[in-house]
Amino acid sequence: MRYFLYIFFAISTSIVFFACRKDKVGHTPTPYQLKIPSHFPKMSIPEDNPMTVEGVELGRKLFYEELLSGDNTMSCASCHAPNNGFSDPNKYSTGIDGIQGNRNSMALVNLGWQDFFFWDGRAKTLEDQILEPIPNPIEMHQEWKDAVAKLEANTNYRNMFFRAFGEAGIDSAKVAKAIAQFLRTLISGSSKFDVMYKYENGLPLSAAEQANLSAISPDEWGGYDLFKSLNGADCFHCHNGPLMNVKIYSNNGLDATFTDLGRGAVTGSPNDNGKFKVPTLRNIELTAPYMHDGRFATLDEVIEHYSTGIVMSPTIDPKIEFASQGGVQLDAQEKYLLKQFMLTLTDFDFINNPDFQDPD
């Protein structure tokens, strides 16, 4: 009898043991449903980095994690602050060693629809872009192996990575994938401009959007007309559609000679010298300073540049049709109207979304 009891106990213990092991290795992350505005195109998600609830949660925490920097003082959010449209209010960001960069930090918004990253487009995927700042000596200045070791020493992070990827272990690729998942949730599509865009294109408006439509002023509509007019501000060639940018590189007439070659430094082609990625205008009110080098502190300066400050050079964008006369030559009233429209691109729901804030 004792023999049979022993056998029964051994079998039962084995079943429990293997059941626990199976539960551990068989964890499946929960699919994440992106909230994409009805007037936006479909977002392409990489097959090797599907969106999951656990992945987004981990990515959000990592985005604000200072352990990723060499001295534990800087996170991604240090140079991409929510209150500034996930950009840096400083002309150049300063790394942990007190060294300044030479380009202004781009705003992080609607990145899931972008095809290349950084001002010069040197990264082809969002995941590739995320891998660069941590080891960069003028930014977070920490070898990936050291960053990973810090995360692995943290029980909470070990558990979060397991839940996010369904397996044990942390590496740089998983860190980049998790942050990329979070960044793809940073979708801005609830500004006054979105109401204007949907109304103009005959798209259905919600009750709240109907109410907002009546609050749009004649000056804002007038500025929008100028924005789109070939004989007005002529902005529409590079900034249009719901994303408010075109996926191109452009020399927008900042300099006659280039101290920063931009895209040309990546491709080696003189035809690309002085060209930079066209940024979105979404939340432009909040993302000063402007241009790749942050040379303009205000929107008024930006408008003045395109009005009277265009400088000719061999690679000037041919879509800047009035470049030879210095710009579109807006008068004071037109500049005012254009600015009123640009302010409609501010999305307060996006900026104040609690899902995008520091989880700690």
Secondary structure, 3 states (H helix, E strand, C coil): CHHHHHHHHHHHHHHHHHHHHHHHHCCCCCECCCCCCCCCCCCCCCCCCCCEHHHHHHHHHHHCCHHHCCCCCCCHHHCCEHHHCCECCCCCCECCCCCECCCCCCCCCCHHHCCCECCCCCECCHHHHHHCCCCCCCCCCCCHHHHHHHHHCCHHHHHHHHHHHCCCCCCHHHHHHHHHHHHHCCCCCCCHHHHHHHHHCCCCCCHHHHHHHHCCCHHHHHHHHHHHCCCCCCCCCCCCCCCCCCCCEECCCCCCCCCCCEHHHHHCCHHHCCEEECCCCCCHHHCCCECCCCCECCHHHHHHHHHHCCCCCCCCCCCCCCHHHCCCCCCHHHHHHHHHHHHCCCCHHHHCCHHHCCCC
